[in-house]
Amino acid sequence: MNHVINLQQKLALFDDHWSPKIVAQLNDYHVKVVKVEGEFVWHKHDETDELFMVLDGELTIELADRDAVVMQAGEVFVVPKGVQHRPIAHTECHILLLEPAGLINTGDAGGALTASNDDWI
Amino acid sequence: MNHVINLQQKLALFDDHWSPKIVAQLNDYHVKVVKVEGEFVWHKHDETDELFMVLDGELTIELADRDAVVMQAGEVFVVPKGVQHRPIAHTECHILLLEPAGLINTGDAGGALTASNDDWI
């Protein structure tokens, strides 16, 4: 991969929600962009931390046993591995994710919102 | 680490160039912010890819054996492991870096621009 990735151009290529698209790979990690709106499912990733960066909009991440965090564009939050969390966006929000390649978006929860973990854009 | 990281607030805390500051950890990776201006040294990292995201300004990355890339704010580029590269910023540029914890900024080159690899902000 020897090209510059423009995140806004990538985001313009799709409209579906809660379906992360891979835009870059760093060693065995994937950088993804995703559009979200509404409430996701409570879940956790026992094997890894997960990084969220808001690119546009506002994202709330509810966390088990601690206060929720509210993130604006240009803000980063790392959900520690093993911590139950639930992303919520009251209006559409654009996010960059960083996580190990192959991670399942719904973690241990599964269900209808489970998306492909190998969807490049 | 259970707090939101505002990248602009972190960048406002320092003025030195070519001296990355760690703002977040994801498993054994560090997220860093750095201000750069001028020409860095040619170097490579034989053991890892390195991700650059421009937050403000314009960054050129010269690459051995291939065309240079020019990046604007909101753009991402991954320098593959083992590839000689040299970042250049004609005016001050703010960058987010993602790389394994402990990575040395000057890679195999060393020299006067070698910075701390454990400088949190």
gemmi code that builds the backbone of each chain (N, CA, C; Angstrom):
import gemmi

chains = {
    "A": [
        ("MET", (0.846, -1.196, 0.000), (0.000, 0.000, 0.000), (0.875, 1.238, 0.000)),
        ("ASN", (0.951, 1.883, -1.137), (1.821, 3.042, -1.249), (1.034, 4.229, -1.784)),
        ("HIS", (-0.029, 4.572, -1.094), (-0.799, 5.736, -1.517), (-1.368, 6.420, -0.289)),
        ("VAL", (-1.679, 7.687, -0.479), (-2.248, 8.482, 0.610), (-3.743, 8.183, 0.713)),
        ("ILE", (-4.221, 8.028, 1.928), (-5.631, 7.727, 2.186), (-6.304, 8.997, 2.704)),
        ("ASN", (-7.290, 9.482, 1.957), (-8.050, 10.651, 2.391), (-9.318, 10.157, 3.097)),
        ("LEU", (-9.424, 10.431, 4.377), (-10.508, 9.841, 5.172), (-11.880, 10.346, 4.724)),
        ("GLN", (-11.978, 11.629, 4.375), (-13.279, 12.156, 3.929), (-13.709, 11.527, 2.603)),
        ("GLN", (-12.730, 11.302, 1.715), (-13.074, 10.639, 0.451), (-13.557, 9.212, 0.700)),
        ("LYS", (-12.922, 8.529, 1.630), (-13.365, 7.162, 1.946), (-14.775, 7.170, 2.527)),
        ("LEU", (-15.041, 8.128, 3.430), (-16.364, 8.185, 4.065), (-17.463, 8.504, 3.051)),
        ("ALA", (-17.104, 9.213, 1.980), (-18.107, 9.573, 0.974), (-18.535, 8.377, 0.135)),
        ("LEU", (-17.844, 7.270, 0.270), (-18.099, 6.108, -0.591), (-19.189, 5.183, -0.069)),
        ("PHE", (-19.682, 5.444, 1.138), (-20.703, 4.529, 1.679), (-21.626, 5.276, 2.634)),
        ("ASP", (-22.765, 4.663, 2.898), (-23.774, 5.310, 3.739), (-24.266, 4.418, 4.867)),
        ("ASP", (-23.911, 3.145, 4.865), (-24.480, 2.258, 5.876), (-23.866, 2.524, 7.252)),
        ("HIS", (-24.601, 2.168, 8.266), (-24.200, 2.425, 9.645), (-23.683, 1.151, 10.328)),
        ("TRP", (-22.742, 1.367, 11.264), (-22.221, 0.279, 12.110), (-21.533, -0.812, 11.298)),
        ("SER", (-20.989, -0.412, 10.135), (-20.331, -1.396, 9.267), (-18.939, -0.874, 8.898)),
        ("PRO", (-17.943, -1.153, 9.732), (-16.603, -0.570, 9.544), (-15.967, -1.012, 8.232)),
        ("LYS", (-15.283, -0.058, 7.590), (-14.558, -0.326, 6.353), (-13.065, -0.123, 6.612)),
        ("ILE", (-12.263, -1.062, 6.196), (-10.819, -0.977, 6.388), (-10.237, -0.014, 5.353)),
        ("VAL", (-9.406, 0.929, 5.826), (-8.765, 1.871, 4.896), (-7.246, 1.737, 4.894)),
        ("ALA", (-6.675, 1.127, 5.914), (-5.217, 0.995, 5.970), (-4.843, -0.131, 6.915)),
        ("GLN", (-3.649, -0.672, 6.679), (-3.121, -1.722, 7.567), (-1.759, -1.282, 8.078)),
        ("LEU", (-1.549, -1.483, 9.367), (-0.268, -1.190, 10.023), (0.141, -2.470, 10.732)),
        ("ASN", (1.133, -3.157, 10.201), (1.497, -4.470, 10.738), (0.233, -5.336, 10.788)),
        ("ASP", (-0.148, -5.863, 11.922), (-1.345, -6.702, 11.989), (-2.549, -5.948, 12.564)),
        ("TYR", (-2.531, -4.648, 12.397), (-3.670, -3.815, 12.825), (-4.378, -3.223, 11.610)),
        ("HIS", (-5.677, -3.013, 11.746), (-6.449, -2.334, 10.710), (-6.920, -0.972, 11.196)),
        ("VAL", (-6.844, 0.001, 10.289), (-7.479, 1.303, 10.479), (-8.776, 1.263, 9.692)),
        ("LYS", (-9.878, 1.595, 10.365), (-11.191, 1.523, 9.733), (-11.916, 2.848, 9.886)),
        ("VAL", (-12.829, 3.133, 8.975), (-13.768, 4.231, 9.158), (-15.164, 3.633, 9.208)),
        ("VAL", (-16.022, 4.299, 9.983), (-17.380, 3.790, 10.143), (-18.319, 4.968, 10.408)),
        ("LYS", (-19.522, 4.875, 9.849), (-20.586, 5.821, 10.168), (-21.531, 5.155, 11.153)),
        ("VAL", (-21.903, 5.879, 12.186), (-22.787, 5.283, 13.195), (-23.919, 6.242, 13.505)),
        ("GLU", (-25.040, 5.678, 13.897), (-26.168, 6.475, 14.375), (-27.058, 5.549, 15.182)),
        ("GLY", (-27.491, 6.035, 16.340), (-28.309, 5.209, 17.222), (-27.460, 4.504, 18.255)),
        ("GLU", (-28.011, 3.417, 18.792), (-27.346, 2.689, 19.881), (-26.781, 1.374, 19.350)),
        ("PHE", (-25.538, 1.110, 19.689), (-24.944, -0.186, 19.371), (-25.291, -1.160, 20.504)),
        ("VAL", (-24.723, -2.335, 20.451), (-24.972, -3.336, 21.504), (-23.842, -3.285, 22.538)),
        ("TRP", (-24.194, -3.579, 23.776), (-23.166, -3.778, 24.797), (-22.299, -4.969, 24.403)),
        ("HIS", (-20.966, -4.805, 24.480), (-20.069, -5.915, 24.151), (-18.681, -5.603, 24.706)),
        ("LYS", (-17.806, -6.591, 24.611), (-16.412, -6.384, 25.021), (-15.498, -7.215, 24.143)),
        ("HIS", (-14.223, -6.820, 24.154), (-13.187, -7.558, 23.435), (-12.160, -7.999, 24.469)),
        ("ASP", (-12.199, -9.267, 24.813), (-11.332, -9.741, 25.908), (-9.864, -9.732, 25.530)),
        ("GLU", (-9.566, -9.715, 24.224), (-8.190, -9.893, 23.785), (-7.501, -8.600, 23.381)),
        ("THR", (-8.216, -7.487, 23.366), (-7.567, -6.275, 22.837), (-8.243, -4.994, 23.299)),
        ("ASP", (-7.425, -3.945, 23.426), (-7.928, -2.578, 23.507), (-8.518, -2.192, 22.146)),
        ("GLU", (-9.303, -1.114, 22.127), (-9.895, -0.633, 20.877), (-9.862, 0.891, 20.895)),
        ("LEU", (-9.298, 1.476, 19.829), (-9.180, 2.937, 19.770), (-10.266, 3.536, 18.896)),
        ("PHE", (-10.931, 4.576, 19.445), (-11.933, 5.357, 18.721), (-11.396, 6.772, 18.540)),
        ("MET", (-11.529, 7.309, 17.328), (-11.281, 8.731, 17.089), (-12.483, 9.288, 16.342)),
        ("VAL", (-13.095, 10.330, 16.889), (-14.242, 10.923, 16.212), (-13.741, 11.868, 15.127)),
        ("LEU", (-14.254, 11.686, 13.912), (-13.891, 12.534, 12.774), (-14.942, 13.614, 12.531)),
        ("ASP", (-16.193, 13.310, 12.842), (-17.272, 14.274, 12.652), (-18.444, 13.846, 13.526)),
        ("GLY", (-19.040, 14.817, 14.218), (-20.183, 14.508, 15.071), (-19.784, 14.299, 16.516)),
        ("GLU", (-20.669, 13.646, 17.254), (-20.444, 13.399, 18.683), (-20.756, 11.943, 18.985)),
        ("LEU", (-19.881, 11.321, 19.737), (-20.052, 9.912, 20.100), (-20.014, 9.773, 21.611)),
        ("THR", (-20.995, 9.064, 22.136), (-20.972, 8.677, 23.548), (-20.586, 7.203, 23.624)),
        ("ILE", (-19.695, 6.888, 24.534), (-19.395, 5.480, 24.784), (-19.737, 5.183, 26.241)),
        ("GLU", (-20.787, 4.407, 26.429), (-21.126, 3.947, 27.777), (-20.166, 2.823, 28.154)),
        ("LEU", (-19.770, 2.822, 29.409), (-18.775, 1.864, 29.880), (-19.278, 1.200, 31.155)),
        ("ALA", (-19.030, -0.088, 31.287), (-19.446, -0.793, 32.493), (-18.641, -0.283, 33.684)),
        ("ASP", (-19.310, -0.005, 34.777), (-18.637, 0.286, 36.044), (-17.858, 1.582, 36.051)),
        ("ARG", (-18.095, 2.455, 35.091), (-17.459, 3.776, 35.137), (-18.306, 4.745, 34.308)),
        ("ASP", (-17.991, 6.039, 34.428), (-18.772, 7.048, 33.720), (-18.636, 6.885, 32.210)),
        ("ALA", (-19.689, 7.209, 31.518), (-19.645, 7.264, 30.054), (-18.710, 8.385, 29.618)),
        ("VAL", (-18.154, 8.262, 28.417), (-17.365, 9.349, 27.837), (-18.126, 9.908, 26.642)),
        ("VAL", (-17.976, 11.213, 26.434), (-18.595, 11.895, 25.294), (-17.469, 12.511, 24.477)),
        ("MET", (-17.417, 12.172, 23.206), (-16.304, 12.558, 22.344), (-16.787, 13.418, 21.182)),
        ("GLN", (-15.981, 14.449, 20.884), (-16.229, 15.310, 19.731), (-15.162, 15.039, 18.664)),
        ("ALA", (-15.300, 15.696, 17.513), (-14.308, 15.560, 16.442), (-12.923, 15.947, 16.960)),
        ("GLY", (-11.922, 15.160, 16.596), (-10.553, 15.419, 17.036), (-10.228, 14.827, 18.386)),
        ("GLU", (-11.132, 14.015, 18.914), (-10.880, 13.395, 20.219), (-10.747, 11.876, 20.081)),
        ("VAL", (-9.913, 11.340, 20.960), (-9.534, 9.925, 20.935), (-9.877, 9.299, 22.283)),
        ("PHE", (-10.341, 8.068, 22.236), (-10.552, 7.308, 23.471), (-10.191, 5.848, 23.213)),
        ("VAL", (-9.527, 5.244, 24.186), (-9.167, 3.836, 24.090), (-10.011, 3.045, 25.088)),
        ("VAL", (-10.837, 2.147, 24.578), (-11.592, 1.242, 25.442), (-10.660, 0.103, 25.832)),
        ("PRO", (-10.387, -0.039, 27.121), (-9.468, -1.108, 27.530), (-10.048, -2.495, 27.230)),
        ("LYS", (-9.169, -3.428, 26.977), (-9.651, -4.790, 26.694), (-10.442, -5.320, 27.882)),
        ("GLY", (-11.477, -6.065, 27.544), (-12.273, -6.700, 28.574), (-13.354, -5.827, 29.183)),
        ("VAL", (-13.398, -4.563, 28.811), (-14.389, -3.648, 29.397), (-15.637, -3.594, 28.516)),
        ("GLN", (-16.770, -3.914, 29.102), (-18.040, -3.811, 28.387), (-18.283, -2.357, 27.995)),
        ("HIS", (-18.692, -2.164, 26.740), (-18.939, -0.796, 26.283), (-20.062, -0.788, 25.248)),
        ("ARG", (-20.668, 0.399, 25.106), (-21.744, 0.557, 24.124), (-21.652, 1.940, 23.505)),
        ("PRO", (-21.276, 2.032, 22.224), (-21.278, 3.316, 21.523), (-22.709, 3.768, 21.219)),
        ("ILE", (-22.925, 5.070, 21.348), (-24.218, 5.681, 21.046), (-23.972, 6.999, 20.306)),
        ("ALA", (-24.703, 7.202, 19.224), (-24.621, 8.478, 18.503), (-26.049, 8.973, 18.287)),
        ("HIS", (-26.374, 10.130, 18.863), (-27.744, 10.640, 18.765), (-28.036, 11.133, 17.355)),
        ("THR", (-26.987, 11.632, 16.669), (-27.100, 11.934, 15.240), (-25.894, 11.280, 14.568)),
        ("GLU", (-25.901, 11.217, 13.232), (-24.842, 10.475, 12.551), (-23.464, 11.006, 12.936)),
        ("CYS", (-22.576, 10.085, 13.169), (-21.226, 10.385, 13.631), (-20.257, 9.538, 12.811)),
        ("HIS", (-19.112, 10.144, 12.457), (-18.096, 9.441, 11.665), (-16.883, 9.173, 12.557)),
        ("ILE", (-16.430, 7.960, 12.527), (-15.406, 7.503, 13.473), (-14.282, 6.795, 12.735)),
        ("LEU", (-13.081, 6.968, 13.242), (-11.942, 6.138, 12.850), (-11.705, 5.138, 13.975)),
        ("LEU", (-11.495, 3.874, 13.598), (-11.211, 2.809, 14.560), (-9.823, 2.250, 14.295)),
        ("LEU", (-9.166, 1.882, 15.359), (-7.890, 1.179, 15.226), (-7.945, -0.044, 16.109)),
        ("GLU", (-7.704, -1.201, 15.516), (-7.851, -2.452, 16.255), (-7.155, -3.567, 15.485)),
        ("PRO", (-6.869, -4.673, 16.152), (-6.209, -5.779, 15.452), (-7.047, -6.272, 14.270)),
        ("ALA", (-6.382, -6.616, 13.189), (-7.068, -7.190, 12.034), (-7.890, -8.391, 12.480)),
        ("GLY", (-9.100, -8.483, 11.937), (-9.939, -9.641, 12.225), (-10.896, -9.449, 13.373)),
        ("LEU", (-10.786, -8.340, 14.087), (-11.669, -8.131, 15.235), (-13.128, -8.075, 14.778)),
        ("ILE", (-13.989, -8.653, 15.572), (-15.429, -8.640, 15.310), (-16.047, -7.436, 16.029)),
        ("ASN", (-16.833, -6.649, 15.292), (-17.316, -5.376, 15.865), (-18.193, -5.569, 17.091)),
        ("THR", (-18.920, -6.649, 17.146), (-19.808, -6.873, 18.285), (-19.163, -7.713, 19.384)),
        ("GLY", (-17.876, -8.004, 19.234), (-17.134, -8.702, 20.279), (-17.806, -9.979, 20.723)),
        ("ASP", (-18.024, -10.087, 22.045), (-18.610, -11.299, 22.612), (-20.130, -11.345, 22.428)),
        ("ALA", (-20.735, -10.251, 21.954), (-22.199, -10.183, 21.952), (-22.814, -10.814, 20.711)),
        ("GLY", (-22.148, -10.655, 19.561), (-22.734, -11.155, 18.325), (-24.049, -10.455, 18.009)),
        ("GLY", (-24.872, -11.098, 17.200), (-26.196, -10.541, 16.913), (-26.266, -9.834, 15.574)),
        ("ALA", (-27.404, -9.154, 15.378), (-27.757, -8.611, 14.067), (-26.798, -7.526, 13.595)),
        ("LEU", (-26.129, -6.827, 14.499), (-25.246, -5.733, 14.098), (-23.829, -6.217, 13.771)),
        ("THR", (-23.594, -7.512, 13.841), (-22.277, -8.031, 13.516), (-21.985, -7.796, 12.033)),
        ("ALA", (-20.843, -7.146, 11.759), (-20.485, -6.766, 10.388), (-19.281, -7.577, 9.916)),
        ("SER", (-19.032, -7.496, 8.615), (-17.818, -8.098, 8.066), (-16.598, -7.491, 8.752)),
        ("ASN", (-15.583, -8.324, 8.980), (-14.336, -7.798, 9.550), (-13.228, -7.761, 8.500)),
        ("ASP", (-13.622, -7.809, 7.217), (-12.630, -7.840, 6.140), (-13.112, -7.034, 4.939)),
        ("ASP", (-13.738, -5.904, 5.223), (-14.380, -5.108, 4.189), (-13.539, -3.863, 3.919)),
        ("TRP", (-12.654, -3.950, 2.912), (-11.817, -2.812, 2.521), (-12.618, -1.831, 1.677)),
        ("ILE", (-12.254, -0.575, 1.747), (-12.876, 0.408, 0.895), (-11.800, 1.338, 0.358)),
    ],
    "B": [
        ("MET", (-6.173, 4.040, 31.536), (-6.451, 5.298, 30.844), (-7.929, 5.364, 30.493)),
        ("ASN", (-8.649, 6.153, 31.263), (-10.085, 6.220, 31.050), (-10.518, 7.658, 30.877)),
        ("HIS", (-9.914, 8.334, 29.917), (-10.320, 9.703, 29.655), (-10.198, 9.974, 28.168)),
        ("VAL", (-10.944, 10.992, 27.757), (-10.927, 11.384, 26.351), (-9.700, 12.249, 26.093)),
        ("ILE", (-9.033, 12.002, 24.998), (-7.831, 12.751, 24.618), (-8.199, 13.715, 23.498)),
        ("ASN", (-8.043, 15.005, 23.763), (-8.297, 16.018, 22.741), (-6.961, 16.366, 22.082)),
        ("LEU", (-6.849, 16.052, 20.803), (-5.540, 16.181, 20.143), (-5.082, 17.636, 20.063)),
        ("GLN", (-6.007, 18.562, 19.804), (-5.609, 19.977, 19.730), (-5.130, 20.487, 21.086)),
        ("GLN", (-5.787, 20.039, 22.148), (-5.328, 20.447, 23.485), (-3.935, 19.906, 23.766)),
        ("LYS", (-3.680, 18.682, 23.352), (-2.335, 18.109, 23.554), (-1.292, 18.892, 22.756)),
        ("LEU", (-1.629, 19.224, 21.515), (-0.673, 19.951, 20.672), (-0.370, 21.347, 21.218)),
        ("ALA", (-1.325, 21.914, 21.940), (-1.119, 23.267, 22.487), (-0.133, 23.274, 23.648)),
        ("LEU", (0.230, 22.098, 24.127), (1.068, 22.010, 25.329), (2.564, 22.073, 25.037)),
        ("PHE", (2.955, 22.060, 23.769), (4.391, 22.063, 23.466), (4.644, 22.741, 22.131)),
        ("ASP", (5.902, 23.122, 21.931), (6.271, 23.856, 20.716), (7.467, 23.244, 19.995)),
        ("ASP", (8.142, 22.307, 20.592), (9.357, 21.798, 19.956), (9.019, 20.923, 18.748)),
        ("HIS", (9.963, 20.834, 17.850), (9.771, 20.100, 16.599), (10.477, 18.745, 16.633)),
        ("TRP", (9.892, 17.797, 15.891), (10.479, 16.462, 15.694), (10.649, 15.703, 17.005)),
        ("SER", (9.790, 16.023, 17.979), (9.893, 15.368, 19.286), (8.516, 14.808, 19.665)),
        ("PRO", (8.219, 13.580, 19.231), (6.871, 13.018, 19.412), (6.510, 12.867, 20.893)),
        ("LYS", (5.251, 13.159, 21.194), (4.714, 13.011, 22.555), (3.625, 11.939, 22.529)),
        ("ILE", (3.697, 11.011, 23.444), (2.707, 9.933, 23.518), (1.426, 10.474, 24.147)),
        ("VAL", (0.288, 10.201, 23.496), (-0.995, 10.640, 24.049), (-1.914, 9.468, 24.402)),
        ("ALA", (-1.646, 8.290, 23.872), (-2.516, 7.147, 24.152), (-1.762, 5.858, 23.861)),
        ("GLN", (-2.209, 4.793, 24.533), (-1.638, 3.468, 24.286), (-2.752, 2.509, 23.921)),
        ("LEU", (-2.496, 1.713, 22.885), (-3.430, 0.675, 22.436), (-2.642, -0.627, 22.415)),
        ("ASN", (-2.905, -1.494, 23.371), (-2.098, -2.709, 23.510), (-0.623, -2.297, 23.574)),
        ("ASP", (0.232, -2.790, 22.708), (1.646, -2.413, 22.767), (2.007, -1.366, 21.702)),
        ("TYR", (1.034, -0.583, 21.319), (1.261, 0.518, 20.375), (1.064, 1.859, 21.069)),
        ("HIS", (1.796, 2.856, 20.609), (1.620, 4.222, 21.102), (1.047, 5.107, 20.006)),
        ("VAL", (0.115, 5.970, 20.413), (-0.363, 7.065, 19.577), (0.379, 8.309, 20.049)),
        ("LYS", (1.002, 9.009, 19.101), (1.812, 10.175, 19.433), (1.357, 11.371, 18.599)),
        ("VAL", (1.590, 12.566, 19.120), (1.457, 13.777, 18.313), (2.821, 14.437, 18.248)),
        ("VAL", (3.061, 15.100, 17.115), (4.363, 15.738, 16.918), (4.185, 16.953, 16.009)),
        ("LYS", (4.946, 17.997, 16.306), (5.019, 19.155, 15.417), (6.330, 19.058, 14.645)),
        ("VAL", (6.254, 19.298, 13.356), (7.463, 19.188, 12.539), (7.579, 20.406, 11.637)),
        ("GLU", (8.803, 20.750, 11.305), (9.074, 21.804, 10.326), (10.496, 21.605, 9.825)),
        ("GLY", (10.658, 21.682, 8.511), (11.967, 21.454, 7.919), (12.110, 20.009, 7.462)),
        ("GLU", (13.356, 19.593, 7.314), (13.654, 18.257, 6.789), (14.129, 17.350, 7.913)),
        ("PHE", (13.570, 16.155, 7.978), (14.044, 15.146, 8.914), (15.205, 14.382, 8.252)),
        ("VAL", (15.681, 13.350, 8.903), (16.765, 12.537, 8.338), (16.179, 11.321, 7.620)),
        ("TRP", (16.860, 10.880, 6.572), (16.517, 9.604, 5.943), (16.735, 8.487, 6.962)),
        ("HIS", (15.743, 7.589, 7.081), (15.881, 6.467, 8.016), (14.851, 5.411, 7.656)),
        ("LYS", (14.959, 4.272, 8.320), (13.962, 3.209, 8.137), (13.783, 2.462, 9.443)),
        ("HIS", (12.645, 1.741, 9.508), (12.348, 0.892, 10.662), (12.192, -0.532, 10.123)),
        ("ASP", (13.207, -1.346, 10.350), (13.183, -2.688, 9.750), (12.121, -3.588, 10.362)),
        ("GLU", (11.666, -3.254, 11.565), (10.791, -4.161, 12.293), (9.317, -3.778, 12.250)),
        ("THR", (8.986, -2.629, 11.665), (7.580, -2.216, 11.755), (7.188, -1.210, 10.679)),
        ("ASP", (5.916, -1.282, 10.281), (5.278, -0.195, 9.542), (5.126, 1.010, 10.473)),
        ("GLU", (4.862, 2.177, 9.889), (4.667, 3.393, 10.692), (3.549, 4.205, 10.048)),
        ("LEU", (2.541, 4.570, 10.855), (1.397, 5.314, 10.321), (1.514, 6.796, 10.636)),
        ("PHE", (1.325, 7.612, 9.595), (1.287, 9.069, 9.714), (-0.128, 9.546, 9.395)),
        ("MET", (-0.661, 10.446, 10.215), (-1.903, 11.150, 9.885), (-1.650, 12.637, 10.082)),
        ("VAL", (-1.893, 13.420, 9.034), (-1.692, 14.867, 9.154), (-2.921, 15.481, 9.826)),
        ("LEU", (-2.689, 16.248, 10.887), (-3.763, 16.932, 11.613), (-3.897, 18.383, 11.164)),
        ("ASP", (-2.774, 18.995, 10.787), (-2.792, 20.385, 10.333), (-1.541, 20.630, 9.504)),
        ("GLY", (-1.706, 21.309, 8.363), (-0.569, 21.607, 7.508), (-0.398, 20.591, 6.405)),
        ("GLU", (0.804, 20.571, 5.842), (1.116, 19.674, 4.722), (2.438, 18.977, 5.010)),
        ("LEU", (2.452, 17.685, 4.770), (3.648, 16.878, 5.005), (4.030, 16.151, 3.727)),
        ("THR", (5.291, 16.239, 3.371), (5.825, 15.421, 2.287), (6.648, 14.301, 2.911)),
        ("ILE", (6.471, 13.100, 2.405), (7.339, 11.999, 2.828), (8.062, 11.492, 1.586)),
        ("GLU", (9.358, 11.733, 1.551), (10.176, 11.165, 0.481), (10.421, 9.694, 0.802)),
        ("LEU", (10.404, 8.880, -0.231), (10.529, 7.434, -0.061), (11.592, 6.912, -1.013)),
        ("ALA", (12.381, 5.963, -0.539), (13.398, 5.371, -1.394), (12.716, 4.562, -2.502)),
        ("ASP", (13.186, 4.725, -3.723), (12.764, 3.861, -4.831), (11.312, 4.008, -5.227)),
        ("ARG", (10.662, 5.080, -4.791), (9.297, 5.332, -5.276), (9.004, 6.815, -5.110)),
        ("ASP", (7.893, 7.249, -5.702), (7.542, 8.671, -5.644), (7.272, 9.121, -4.213)),
        ("ALA", (7.598, 10.352, -3.929), (7.240, 10.956, -2.650), (5.725, 11.079, -2.549)),
        ("VAL", (5.206, 11.121, -1.317), (3.789, 11.389, -1.107), (3.649, 12.744, -0.430)),
        ("VAL", (2.574, 13.444, -0.755), (2.270, 14.738, -0.149), (0.917, 14.604, 0.540)),
        ("MET", (0.885, 14.923, 1.815), (-0.303, 14.686, 2.637), (-0.831, 15.995, 3.209)),
        ("GLN", (-2.168, 16.105, 3.209), (-2.852, 17.242, 3.820), (-3.574, 16.768, 5.085)),
        ("ALA", (-4.176, 17.713, 5.807), (-4.946, 17.365, 7.007), (-6.041, 16.358, 6.659)),
        ("GLY", (-6.218, 15.353, 7.504), (-7.223, 14.328, 7.274), (-6.756, 13.207, 6.382)),
        ("GLU", (-5.461, 13.192, 6.077), (-4.928, 12.121, 5.230), (-3.949, 11.239, 6.014)),
        ("VAL", (-3.941, 9.981, 5.617), (-3.175, 8.937, 6.301), (-2.237, 8.278, 5.304)),
        ("PHE", (-1.042, 7.956, 5.771), (-0.121, 7.171, 4.943), (0.649, 6.212, 5.856)),
        ("VAL", (0.824, 4.994, 5.372), (1.586, 3.997, 6.117), (2.905, 3.757, 5.394)),
        ("VAL", (4.008, 4.070, 6.069), (5.329, 3.753, 5.531), (5.602, 2.283, 5.847)),
        ("PRO", (5.783, 1.469, 4.801), (6.022, 0.047, 5.062), (7.357, -0.177, 5.789)),
        ("LYS", (7.402, -1.218, 6.580), (8.644, -1.511, 7.298), (9.784, -1.723, 6.314)),
        ("GLY", (10.954, -1.243, 6.722), (12.141, -1.456, 5.908), (12.344, -0.452, 4.800)),
        ("VAL", (11.377, 0.448, 4.602), (11.490, 1.414, 3.512), (12.109, 2.718, 4.038)),
        ("GLN", (13.218, 3.119, 3.427), (13.849, 4.391, 3.773), (12.889, 5.534, 3.468)),
        ("HIS", (12.764, 6.462, 4.424), (11.860, 7.598, 4.211), (12.401, 8.835, 4.909)),
        ("ARG", (11.922, 9.987, 4.425), (12.324, 11.259, 5.018), (11.146, 12.214, 5.005)),
        ("PRO", (10.576, 12.524, 6.174), (9.510, 13.527, 6.248), (10.077, 14.931, 6.068)),
        ("ILE", (9.307, 15.768, 5.359), (9.665, 17.166, 5.125), (8.398, 18.014, 5.275)),
        ("ALA", (8.527, 19.113, 6.011), (7.412, 20.059, 6.133), (7.957, 21.451, 5.841)),
        ("HIS", (7.447, 22.072, 4.792), (7.962, 23.387, 4.400), (7.529, 24.461, 5.385)),
        ("THR", (6.343, 24.265, 5.986), (5.927, 25.105, 7.110), (5.470, 24.159, 8.215)),
        ("GLU", (5.253, 24.684, 9.412), (4.947, 23.797, 10.538), (3.726, 22.933, 10.241)),
        ("CYS", (3.853, 21.692, 10.589), (2.830, 20.685, 10.320), (2.629, 19.861, 11.592)),
        ("HIS", (1.363, 19.517, 11.874), (1.045, 18.724, 13.069), (0.614, 17.324, 12.633)),
        ("ILE", (1.187, 16.344, 13.253), (1.017, 14.965, 12.808), (0.639, 14.064, 13.973)),
        ("LEU", (-0.185, 13.076, 13.673), (-0.418, 11.971, 14.588), (0.365, 10.771, 14.058)),
        ("LEU", (1.055, 10.082, 14.965), (1.827, 8.886, 14.616), (1.254, 7.686, 15.349)),
        ("LEU", (1.282, 6.554, 14.689), (0.922, 5.303, 15.348), (2.017, 4.305, 15.058)),
        ("GLU", (2.578, 3.753, 16.124), (3.722, 2.861, 15.951), (3.919, 2.058, 17.226)),
        ("PRO", (4.655, 0.962, 17.159), (4.872, 0.162, 18.362), (5.558, 0.982, 19.457)),
        ("ALA", (5.156, 0.765, 20.691), (5.801, 1.423, 21.822), (7.299, 1.167, 21.762)),
        ("GLY", (8.062, 2.211, 22.053), (9.509, 2.066, 22.109), (10.239, 2.379, 20.829)),
        ("LEU", (9.494, 2.617, 19.764), (10.150, 2.894, 18.481), (10.996, 4.169, 18.575)),
        ("ILE", (12.154, 4.141, 17.950), (13.048, 5.302, 17.901), (12.724, 6.107, 16.645)),
        ("ASN", (12.530, 7.430, 16.814), (12.043, 8.242, 15.687), (13.003, 8.258, 14.503)),
        ("THR", (14.282, 8.159, 14.765), (15.253, 8.202, 13.669), (15.634, 6.807, 13.166)),
        ("GLY", (14.972, 5.782, 13.678), (15.192, 4.428, 13.176), (16.647, 4.022, 13.191)),
        ("ASP", (17.128, 3.576, 12.019), (18.499, 3.089, 11.900), (19.506, 4.231, 11.783)),
        ("ALA", (19.022, 5.472, 11.625), (19.942, 6.571, 11.324), (20.558, 7.191, 12.566)),
        ("GLY", (19.800, 7.280, 13.652), (20.294, 7.957, 14.848), (20.596, 9.409, 14.574)),
        ("GLY", (21.447, 10.001, 15.397), (21.861, 11.379, 15.168), (21.139, 12.376, 16.048)),
        ("ALA", (21.375, 13.649, 15.732), (20.955, 14.751, 16.606), (19.442, 14.855, 16.754)),
        ("LEU", (18.680, 14.373, 15.788), (17.220, 14.503, 15.859), (16.561, 13.355, 16.620)),
        ("THR", (17.359, 12.432, 17.140), (16.791, 11.329, 17.907), (16.139, 11.871, 19.179)),
        ("ALA", (14.861, 11.512, 19.377), (14.075, 12.042, 20.501), (13.776, 10.926, 21.493)),
        ("SER", (13.297, 11.324, 22.654), (12.814, 10.354, 23.630), (11.713, 9.510, 23.005)),
        ("ASN", (11.683, 8.224, 23.348), (10.591, 7.373, 22.866), (9.618, 7.040, 23.994)),
        ("ASP", (9.665, 7.835, 25.077), (8.812, 7.547, 26.236), (8.320, 8.846, 26.866)),
        ("ASP", (7.982, 9.799, 26.017), (7.631, 11.143, 26.465), (6.115, 11.322, 26.369)),
        ("TRP", (5.407, 11.072, 27.476), (3.948, 11.265, 27.508), (3.617, 12.734, 27.702)),
        ("ILE", (2.478, 13.125, 27.181), (2.011, 14.485, 27.409), (0.531, 14.453, 27.725)),
    ],
}
model = gemmi.Model(1)
for chain_id, residues in chains.items():
    chain = gemmi.Chain(chain_id)
    for i, (resn, *xyz) in enumerate(residues, 1):
        res = gemmi.Residue()
        res.name, res.seqid = resn, gemmi.SeqId(i, " ")
        for name, pos in zip(("N", "CA", "C"), xyz):
            atom = gemmi.Atom()
            atom.name, atom.element = name, gemmi.Element(name[0])
            atom.pos, atom.b_iso = gemmi.Position(*pos), 0.0
            res.add_atom(atom)
        chain.add_residue(res)
    model.add_chain(chain)
structure = gemmi.Structure()
structure.add_model(model)
structure.setup_entities()
